[in-house]
Amino acid sequence: HDWLDGRLEVVELLHALRVFRQRKAHREGAQLLDQLSSEVIPEGQYEKELGFWQKAQGAKWAALRSFEVAAEAKEDPLLNLELAKLYEHLLKDYERALSRAEESVAESSARQAHRKNRLLRKLTGKKNAK
């Protein structure tokens, strides 16, 4: 498939990527992602999509790097949420996770409060253990 032959707009390409990811059509999504360039997608968007693909494939360290690059290019509540999750569970950096969680509005207020409270408990426990 030649996805970049002028028939699809960037928004449609991004939507197709998300559909492929949701349906676990990894081969097709990876082919589409490979064809996209930084010039085609707005700055940071390629890295964000790449991060989601890497995370879906289990490459969490690579996803973390991609999400961090994307977050430098553009403020995005969803990126803040993804970074909060990775900082908490992968790096065990609860302070950075809490900072990102506070910047995210991608979750419901109840879910966001639960995440913040859990991180605060972890930080408090960590400080008491010293």
VOLUM-121818 format. One record per residue: residue number from 1; residue in one letter; x, y, z of N, C-alpha, C, CB in turn. Coordinates in Angstrom, 1 decimal, decimal comma. Glycine has a CB too. Layout:
! VOLUM-121818
i / aa / nu / nv / nw / cau / cav / caw / cu / cv / cw / cbu / cbv / cbw
NUM / A / X / Y / Z / X / Y / Z / X / Y / Z / X / Y / Z
...
This chain:
! VOLUM-121818
i / aa / nu / nv / nw / cau / cav / caw / cu / cv / cw / cbu / cbv / cbw
1 / H / 0,8 / -1,2 / 0,0 / 0,0 / 0,0 / 0,0 / 0,9 / 1,2 / 0,0 / -0,9 / 0,0 / 1,2
2 / D / 0,5 / 2,2 / -0,8 / 1,2 / 3,5 / -0,8 / 0,3 / 4,5 / -0,2 / 1,6 / 3,9 / -2,3
3 / W / 0,5 / 4,6 / 1,2 / -0,4 / 5,5 / 1,9 / -0,2 / 7,0 / 1,7 / -0,2 / 5,2 / 3,4
4 / L / 1,0 / 7,3 / 1,1 / 1,3 / 8,7 / 0,9 / 1,2 / 9,1 / -0,5 / 2,7 / 9,0 / 1,4
5 / D / 0,3 / 8,6 / -1,3 / 0,1 / 8,9 / -2,7 / -0,8 / 10,1 / -2,9 / -0,3 / 7,7 / -3,5
6 / G / -1,1 / 10,8 / -1,9 / -1,9 / 12,0 / -2,0 / -3,4 / 11,8 / -1,8 / -1,8 / 12,6 / -3,4
7 / R / -3,8 / 10,5 / -1,6 / -5,2 / 10,3 / -1,3 / -5,7 / 10,5 / 0,1 / -5,5 / 8,8 / -1,7
8 / L / -4,7 / 10,4 / 1,0 / -5,1 / 10,6 / 2,4 / -4,4 / 11,8 / 3,0 / -4,7 / 9,3 / 3,2
9 / E / -5,2 / 12,5 / 3,8 / -4,6 / 13,6 / 4,6 / -3,9 / 13,2 / 5,8 / -5,7 / 14,7 / 4,9
10 / V / -3,1 / 14,0 / 6,4 / -2,4 / 13,6 / 7,7 / -3,4 / 13,2 / 8,7 / -1,6 / 14,8 / 8,2
11 / V / -4,5 / 13,9 / 8,9 / -5,5 / 13,5 / 10,0 / -6,0 / 12,1 / 9,7 / -6,6 / 14,5 / 10,0
12 / E / -6,2 / 11,7 / 8,5 / -6,7 / 10,4 / 8,1 / -5,6 / 9,3 / 8,4 / -7,2 / 10,3 / 6,7
13 / L / -4,4 / 9,7 / 8,1 / -3,2 / 8,8 / 8,3 / -3,1 / 8,5 / 9,8 / -1,9 / 9,4 / 7,8
14 / L / -3,2 / 9,5 / 10,6 / -3,1 / 9,3 / 12,1 / -4,3 / 8,5 / 12,6 / -3,1 / 10,7 / 12,8
15 / H / -5,5 / 8,7 / 12,0 / -6,6 / 7,9 / 12,4 / -6,4 / 6,5 / 12,0 / -7,9 / 8,5 / 11,8
16 / A / -5,9 / 6,2 / 10,8 / -5,6 / 4,9 / 10,4 / -4,6 / 4,2 / 11,3 / -5,1 / 4,9 / 9,0
17 / L / -3,6 / 4,9 / 11,8 / -2,6 / 4,4 / 12,7 / -3,3 / 3,9 / 14,0 / -1,5 / 5,4 / 13,0
18 / R / -4,2 / 4,8 / 14,5 / -4,8 / 4,4 / 15,8 / -5,8 / 3,2 / 15,6 / -5,7 / 5,6 / 16,3
19 / V / -6,4 / 3,1 / 14,5 / -7,3 / 2,0 / 14,2 / -6,4 / 0,7 / 14,1 / -8,1 / 2,2 / 12,9
20 / F / -5,3 / 0,8 / 13,4 / -4,4 / -0,4 / 13,3 / -4,0 / -0,8 / 14,7 / -3,2 / -0,1 / 12,4
21 / R / -3,6 / 0,2 / 15,6 / -3,1 / -0,1 / 16,9 / -4,2 / -0,7 / 17,7 / -2,6 / 1,2 / 17,6
22 / Q / -5,4 / -0,2 / 17,7 / -6,6 / -0,7 / 18,5 / -6,9 / -2,2 / 18,0 / -7,8 / 0,1 / 18,3
23 / R / -6,8 / -2,4 / 16,7 / -7,1 / -3,8 / 16,2 / -5,9 / -4,7 / 16,2 / -7,6 / -3,7 / 14,8
24 / K / -4,8 / -4,2 / 16,8 / -3,6 / -5,0 / 16,9 / -3,1 / -5,5 / 15,5 / -3,8 / -6,2 / 17,8
25 / A / -3,3 / -4,6 / 14,5 / -2,8 / -4,9 / 13,2 / -1,4 / -4,3 / 13,1 / -3,7 / -4,3 / 12,1
26 / H / -0,5 / -5,0 / 13,8 / 0,9 / -4,4 / 14,0 / 1,7 / -4,3 / 12,7 / 1,6 / -5,3 / 15,0
27 / R / 1,6 / -5,3 / 11,9 / 2,3 / -5,2 / 10,6 / 1,9 / -4,1 / 9,7 / 2,1 / -6,6 / 9,8
28 / E / 0,6 / -3,9 / 9,6 / 0,0 / -2,8 / 8,7 / 0,3 / -1,4 / 9,3 / -1,5 / -3,0 / 8,6
29 / G / 0,2 / -1,3 / 10,7 / 0,5 / -0,1 / 11,3 / 1,9 / 0,3 / 11,2 / 0,0 / -0,2 / 12,8
30 / A / 2,8 / -0,7 / 11,4 / 4,2 / -0,5 / 11,3 / 4,6 / 0,0 / 9,9 / 5,0 / -1,7 / 11,7
31 / Q / 4,0 / -0,6 / 8,9 / 4,3 / -0,2 / 7,5 / 3,9 / 1,3 / 7,3 / 3,5 / -1,1 / 6,5
32 / L / 2,7 / 1,6 / 7,8 / 2,2 / 3,0 / 7,7 / 3,1 / 3,9 / 8,5 / 0,8 / 3,1 / 8,2
33 / L / 3,5 / 3,6 / 9,7 / 4,4 / 4,4 / 10,5 / 5,7 / 4,6 / 9,8 / 4,5 / 3,8 / 11,9
34 / D / 6,3 / 3,6 / 9,2 / 7,5 / 3,6 / 8,5 / 7,5 / 4,6 / 7,3 / 8,0 / 2,3 / 8,0
35 / Q / 6,3 / 4,7 / 6,7 / 6,2 / 5,6 / 5,5 / 6,0 / 7,1 / 5,9 / 5,0 / 5,2 / 4,7
36 / L / 5,6 / 7,3 / 7,1 / 5,4 / 8,7 / 7,6 / 6,8 / 9,3 / 7,9 / 4,5 / 8,8 / 8,8
37 / S / 6,9 / 10,6 / 7,6 / 8,1 / 11,3 / 8,0 / 7,8 / 12,5 / 8,9 / 8,9 / 11,8 / 6,7
38 / S / 8,8 / 13,0 / 9,5 / 8,6 / 14,2 / 10,3 / 8,0 / 15,4 / 9,6 / 9,9 / 14,6 / 11,0
39 / E / 8,3 / 15,4 / 8,3 / 7,7 / 16,5 / 7,5 / 6,2 / 16,4 / 7,3 / 8,5 / 16,6 / 6,2
40 / V / 5,8 / 15,2 / 7,2 / 4,3 / 14,9 / 7,0 / 3,5 / 15,2 / 8,2 / 4,1 / 13,5 / 6,5
41 / I / 4,0 / 14,8 / 9,4 / 3,2 / 14,9 / 10,6 / 3,8 / 16,1 / 11,4 / 3,4 / 13,6 / 11,5
42 / P / 2,9 / 16,9 / 12,0 / 3,4 / 18,1 / 12,8 / 4,5 / 17,6 / 13,9 / 2,2 / 18,7 / 13,5
43 / E / 5,3 / 18,6 / 14,2 / 6,4 / 18,3 / 15,1 / 5,9 / 17,6 / 16,4 / 7,2 / 19,6 / 15,4
44 / G / 6,6 / 16,6 / 16,8 / 6,2 / 15,9 / 18,0 / 5,2 / 14,8 / 17,8 / 5,7 / 16,8 / 19,0
45 / Q / 4,3 / 14,9 / 16,8 / 3,3 / 13,9 / 16,5 / 3,8 / 12,6 / 16,1 / 2,3 / 14,5 / 15,5
46 / Y / 4,9 / 12,6 / 15,3 / 5,4 / 11,3 / 14,8 / 6,0 / 10,6 / 16,1 / 6,6 / 11,6 / 13,8
47 / E / 6,7 / 11,3 / 16,9 / 7,3 / 10,7 / 18,1 / 6,2 / 10,1 / 19,0 / 8,2 / 11,6 / 18,9
48 / K / 5,1 / 10,9 / 19,2 / 4,0 / 10,4 / 20,0 / 3,4 / 9,1 / 19,4 / 2,9 / 11,5 / 20,0
49 / E / 3,1 / 9,1 / 18,1 / 2,6 / 7,9 / 17,5 / 3,6 / 6,7 / 17,6 / 2,2 / 8,1 / 16,0
50 / L / 4,8 / 7,0 / 17,4 / 5,9 / 6,0 / 17,5 / 5,9 / 5,4 / 18,9 / 7,2 / 6,6 / 17,1
51 / G / 5,8 / 6,3 / 19,9 / 5,8 / 5,9 / 21,3 / 4,6 / 4,9 / 21,6 / 5,7 / 7,1 / 22,2
52 / F / 3,5 / 5,2 / 21,1 / 2,3 / 4,3 / 21,3 / 2,6 / 3,0 / 20,7 / 1,0 / 4,9 / 20,7
53 / W / 3,2 / 3,0 / 19,5 / 3,5 / 1,7 / 18,9 / 4,5 / 0,9 / 19,6 / 4,0 / 1,9 / 17,4
54 / Q / 5,6 / 1,6 / 20,1 / 6,6 / 1,0 / 20,9 / 6,0 / 0,4 / 22,2 / 7,8 / 2,0 / 21,2
55 / K / 5,2 / 1,2 / 22,8 / 4,6 / 0,7 / 24,1 / 3,7 / -0,6 / 23,8 / 3,7 / 1,8 / 24,7
56 / A / 3,0 / -0,5 / 22,7 / 2,1 / -1,7 / 22,4 / 3,0 / -2,9 / 22,1 / 1,2 / -1,4 / 21,1
57 / Q / 4,2 / -2,7 / 21,6 / 5,1 / -3,8 / 21,3 / 5,9 / -4,3 / 22,5 / 6,0 / -3,4 / 20,1
58 / G / 5,7 / -3,6 / 23,6 / 6,4 / -4,0 / 24,8 / 7,8 / -3,3 / 25,0 / 6,6 / -5,4 / 24,8
59 / A / 8,1 / -2,4 / 24,1 / 9,4 / -1,6 / 24,1 / 9,2 / -0,3 / 25,0 / 9,9 / -1,3 / 22,7
60 / K / 9,0 / -0,5 / 26,3 / 8,6 / 0,6 / 27,1 / 9,7 / 1,7 / 27,2 / 8,3 / 0,1 / 28,5
61 / W / 11,0 / 1,2 / 27,2 / 12,1 / 2,2 / 27,3 / 12,1 / 3,1 / 26,1 / 13,5 / 1,5 / 27,5
62 / A / 12,0 / 2,5 / 24,9 / 11,9 / 3,2 / 23,6 / 10,7 / 4,1 / 23,6 / 11,9 / 2,2 / 22,4
63 / A / 9,6 / 3,7 / 24,1 / 8,4 / 4,5 / 24,2 / 8,6 / 5,7 / 25,1 / 7,2 / 3,7 / 24,7
64 / L / 9,3 / 5,5 / 26,2 / 9,6 / 6,6 / 27,1 / 10,4 / 7,7 / 26,4 / 10,3 / 6,1 / 28,3
65 / R / 11,4 / 7,3 / 25,7 / 12,2 / 8,2 / 24,9 / 11,4 / 9,0 / 23,9 / 13,4 / 7,5 / 24,2
66 / S / 10,6 / 8,2 / 23,1 / 9,7 / 8,9 / 22,1 / 8,7 / 9,8 / 22,7 / 9,0 / 7,8 / 21,3
67 / F / 8,1 / 9,5 / 23,8 / 7,1 / 10,4 / 24,5 / 7,8 / 11,6 / 25,0 / 6,4 / 9,6 / 25,6
68 / E / 9,0 / 11,5 / 25,6 / 9,8 / 12,6 / 26,1 / 10,1 / 13,6 / 24,9 / 11,1 / 12,2 / 26,8
69 / V / 10,5 / 13,1 / 23,8 / 10,8 / 13,9 / 22,6 / 9,5 / 14,7 / 22,2 / 11,4 / 13,1 / 21,5
70 / A / 8,4 / 13,9 / 22,1 / 7,2 / 14,5 / 21,7 / 6,7 / 15,6 / 22,7 / 6,1 / 13,4 / 21,6
71 / A / 6,9 / 15,3 / 24,0 / 6,5 / 16,3 / 25,0 / 7,3 / 17,6 / 24,9 / 6,6 / 15,7 / 26,4
72 / E / 8,6 / 17,5 / 24,5 / 9,4 / 18,7 / 24,3 / 8,9 / 19,6 / 23,2 / 10,8 / 18,3 / 24,1
73 / A / 8,3 / 18,9 / 22,2 / 7,8 / 19,6 / 21,0 / 6,4 / 20,3 / 21,2 / 7,7 / 18,7 / 19,8
74 / K / 5,6 / 19,6 / 22,1 / 4,2 / 20,1 / 22,2 / 3,6 / 19,7 / 23,6 / 3,3 / 19,6 / 21,1
75 / E / 3,0 / 20,6 / 24,2 / 2,2 / 20,3 / 25,5 / 1,0 / 19,4 / 25,1 / 1,8 / 21,6 / 26,3
76 / D / 0,9 / 18,3 / 25,7 / -0,2 / 17,4 / 25,4 / -0,6 / 16,6 / 26,6 / 0,2 / 16,4 / 24,2
77 / P / -1,9 / 16,8 / 27,1 / -2,3 / 16,1 / 28,3 / -2,2 / 14,5 / 28,2 / -3,8 / 16,4 / 28,6
78 / L / -2,4 / 14,0 / 27,1 / -2,2 / 12,5 / 26,9 / -0,8 / 12,1 / 27,1 / -2,8 / 12,1 / 25,5
79 / L / 0,1 / 12,9 / 26,6 / 1,6 / 12,6 / 26,7 / 1,9 / 12,7 / 28,2 / 2,4 / 13,6 / 25,9
80 / N / 1,4 / 13,7 / 28,9 / 1,7 / 13,8 / 30,3 / 1,2 / 12,6 / 31,1 / 1,0 / 15,1 / 30,9
81 / L / 0,0 / 12,0 / 30,7 / -0,5 / 10,8 / 31,3 / 0,4 / 9,6 / 31,1 / -1,9 / 10,5 / 30,9
82 / E / 0,8 / 9,5 / 29,8 / 1,7 / 8,3 / 29,4 / 3,0 / 8,4 / 30,1 / 1,9 / 8,3 / 27,9
83 / L / 3,6 / 9,7 / 30,2 / 4,9 / 9,8 / 30,9 / 4,7 / 9,6 / 32,4 / 5,4 / 11,2 / 30,7
84 / A / 3,6 / 10,0 / 33,0 / 3,4 / 9,7 / 34,4 / 3,4 / 8,2 / 34,7 / 2,0 / 10,4 / 34,9
85 / K / 2,7 / 7,5 / 33,8 / 2,6 / 6,0 / 34,0 / 4,0 / 5,4 / 33,9 / 1,7 / 5,4 / 32,9
86 / L / 4,8 / 5,8 / 32,9 / 6,1 / 5,2 / 32,7 / 7,1 / 5,7 / 33,8 / 6,7 / 5,6 / 31,3
87 / Y / 7,0 / 6,9 / 34,2 / 7,9 / 7,4 / 35,3 / 7,6 / 6,6 / 36,6 / 7,7 / 8,9 / 35,6
88 / E / 6,3 / 6,3 / 36,8 / 5,9 / 5,6 / 38,0 / 6,3 / 4,2 / 38,0 / 4,4 / 5,8 / 38,3
89 / H / 5,9 / 3,5 / 36,9 / 6,1 / 2,0 / 36,9 / 7,4 / 1,5 / 36,3 / 4,9 / 1,4 / 36,1
90 / L / 8,0 / 2,3 / 35,4 / 9,2 / 1,8 / 34,8 / 10,4 / 2,4 / 35,5 / 9,2 / 2,3 / 33,3
91 / L / 10,4 / 3,7 / 35,8 / 11,6 / 4,4 / 36,4 / 11,5 / 4,4 / 37,9 / 11,7 / 5,7 / 35,9
92 / K / 10,3 / 4,2 / 38,4 / 10,0 / 4,4 / 39,9 / 10,4 / 5,8 / 40,4 / 10,8 / 3,3 / 40,7
93 / D / 10,2 / 6,7 / 39,5 / 10,5 / 8,2 / 39,8 / 9,2 / 8,8 / 40,1 / 11,3 / 8,9 / 38,6
94 / Y / 8,8 / 8,7 / 41,4 / 7,4 / 9,1 / 41,8 / 7,3 / 10,7 / 41,7 / 7,2 / 8,6 / 43,1
95 / E / 8,3 / 11,4 / 42,0 / 8,2 / 12,9 / 41,9 / 7,9 / 13,3 / 40,5 / 9,5 / 13,5 / 42,4
96 / R / 8,7 / 12,8 / 39,5 / 8,4 / 13,2 / 38,1 / 7,0 / 12,7 / 37,7 / 9,5 / 12,6 / 37,2
97 / A / 6,7 / 11,5 / 38,1 / 5,3 / 10,9 / 37,8 / 4,2 / 11,8 / 38,3 / 5,2 / 9,5 / 38,4
98 / L / 4,4 / 12,3 / 39,6 / 3,4 / 13,2 / 40,2 / 3,3 / 14,5 / 39,4 / 3,7 / 13,4 / 41,6
99 / S / 4,5 / 15,0 / 39,1 / 4,5 / 16,3 / 38,3 / 3,7 / 16,2 / 37,0 / 5,9 / 16,7 / 38,0
100 / R / 4,0 / 15,1 / 36,3 / 3,3 / 14,8 / 35,0 / 1,8 / 14,6 / 35,2 / 3,9 / 13,7 / 34,2
101 / A / 1,5 / 13,8 / 36,3 / 0,1 / 13,5 / 36,5 / -0,7 / 14,8 / 36,8 / 0,0 / 12,5 / 37,7
102 / E / -0,1 / 15,7 / 37,5 / -0,7 / 17,0 / 37,8 / -1,0 / 17,8 / 36,6 / 0,1 / 17,8 / 38,8
103 / E / -0,2 / 17,7 / 35,6 / -0,3 / 18,4 / 34,3 / -1,3 / 17,8 / 33,4 / 1,0 / 18,5 / 33,6
104 / S / -1,7 / 16,5 / 33,6 / -2,5 / 15,8 / 32,7 / -4,0 / 16,0 / 33,1 / -2,2 / 14,3 / 32,8
105 / V / -4,8 / 16,2 / 32,0 / -6,2 / 16,3 / 32,2 / -6,9 / 15,2 / 31,3 / -6,8 / 17,7 / 31,8
106 / A / -6,1 / 14,2 / 30,9 / -6,6 / 13,2 / 30,0 / -7,4 / 12,1 / 30,7 / -5,4 / 12,5 / 29,3
107 / E / -7,4 / 12,1 / 32,0 / -8,2 / 11,1 / 32,8 / -9,3 / 11,8 / 33,4 / -7,3 / 10,4 / 33,9
108 / S / -10,3 / 11,1 / 33,9 / -11,4 / 11,6 / 34,7 / -10,8 / 12,2 / 36,0 / -12,5 / 10,6 / 34,9
109 / S / -11,5 / 13,1 / 36,6 / -11,0 / 13,8 / 37,8 / -10,9 / 12,7 / 38,9 / -11,9 / 14,9 / 38,2
110 / A / -11,8 / 11,7 / 39,0 / -11,7 / 10,7 / 40,0 / -10,4 / 9,8 / 39,8 / -12,9 / 9,8 / 40,0
111 / R / -10,2 / 9,4 / 38,5 / -9,0 / 8,6 / 38,2 / -7,7 / 9,4 / 38,4 / -9,1 / 8,1 / 36,7
112 / Q / -7,7 / 10,7 / 38,1 / -6,6 / 11,5 / 38,3 / -6,3 / 11,7 / 39,8 / -6,8 / 12,9 / 37,6
113 / A / -7,3 / 11,9 / 40,6 / -7,1 / 12,0 / 42,0 / -6,6 / 10,7 / 42,6 / -8,5 / 12,4 / 42,7
114 / H / -7,1 / 9,6 / 42,1 / -6,6 / 8,3 / 42,6 / -5,1 / 8,1 / 42,3 / -7,4 / 7,1 / 41,9
115 / R / -4,7 / 8,5 / 41,1 / -3,3 / 8,4 / 40,6 / -2,4 / 9,3 / 41,5 / -3,1 / 8,8 / 39,1
116 / K / -2,8 / 10,5 / 41,7 / -2,1 / 11,5 / 42,5 / -1,9 / 11,0 / 44,0 / -2,7 / 12,9 / 42,5
117 / N / -3,0 / 10,5 / 44,6 / -3,0 / 10,0 / 45,9 / -2,0 / 8,8 / 46,1 / -4,4 / 9,6 / 46,4
118 / R / -2,1 / 7,9 / 45,1 / -1,2 / 6,7 / 45,1 / 0,3 / 7,2 / 45,0 / -1,5 / 5,8 / 43,9
119 / L / 0,6 / 8,2 / 44,2 / 1,9 / 8,7 / 44,0 / 2,4 / 9,4 / 45,3 / 2,1 / 9,6 / 42,8
120 / L / 1,5 / 10,1 / 45,9 / 1,8 / 10,8 / 47,2 / 2,1 / 9,8 / 48,3 / 0,7 / 11,7 / 47,6
121 / R / 1,3 / 8,7 / 48,3 / 1,6 / 7,6 / 49,3 / 3,0 / 7,0 / 49,1 / 0,5 / 6,5 / 49,2
122 / K / 3,3 / 6,8 / 47,8 / 4,6 / 6,2 / 47,5 / 5,7 / 7,1 / 47,9 / 4,7 / 5,9 / 46,0
123 / L / 5,6 / 8,4 / 47,6 / 6,6 / 9,4 / 48,0 / 6,7 / 9,5 / 49,5 / 6,2 / 10,8 / 47,4
124 / T / 5,6 / 9,5 / 50,2 / 5,6 / 9,6 / 51,7 / 6,3 / 8,3 / 52,3 / 4,2 / 9,7 / 52,2
125 / G / 5,9 / 7,2 / 51,7 / 6,5 / 5,9 / 52,2 / 8,0 / 5,9 / 51,9 / 5,9 / 4,8 / 51,5
126 / K / 8,4 / 6,4 / 50,8 / 9,8 / 6,5 / 50,4 / 10,6 / 7,4 / 51,3 / 10,0 / 7,0 / 48,9
127 / K / 10,0 / 8,5 / 51,7 / 10,7 / 9,4 / 52,6 / 10,8 / 8,9 / 54,0 / 10,0 / 10,8 / 52,6
128 / N / 9,7 / 8,2 / 54,4 / 9,7 / 7,6 / 55,8 / 10,7 / 6,4 / 55,9 / 8,3 / 7,1 / 56,2
129 / A / 11,0 / 5,8 / 54,8 / 11,9 / 4,6 / 54,8 / 13,3 / 5,1 / 55,0 / 11,7 / 3,8 / 53,5
130 / K / 13,7 / 6,3 / 54,7 / 15,0 / 6,8 / 54,8 / 15,5 / 7,0 / 56,2 / 15,2 / 8,0 / 54,0
